[in-house]
């Protein structure tokens, strides 16, 4: 049950990251989950572990990391399309 909760929270974090910067994550739900997990890792590396914990994720660093990941992925995909 904990793994399912982590998937849900990771997906929501990835979705919120895309929603904040106004760009969609490619891959739909799976892309949101991946962006949430990678964003949580990146946020904890850059900012450390602080804030509320939900589903094993520190929400504030994970959200900031997801915003960075979604922004970078959108930049890379835009440059590939050209």
PyMOL commands that set and color helices and strands:
alter all, ss='L'
color gray80, all
select helices_A, chain A and resi 2-21+28-47+59-81
alter helices_A, ss='H'
color red, helices_A
select strands_A, chain A and resi 53-54+57-58
alter strands_A, ss='S'
color yellow, strands_A
deselect
rebuild
show_as cartoon
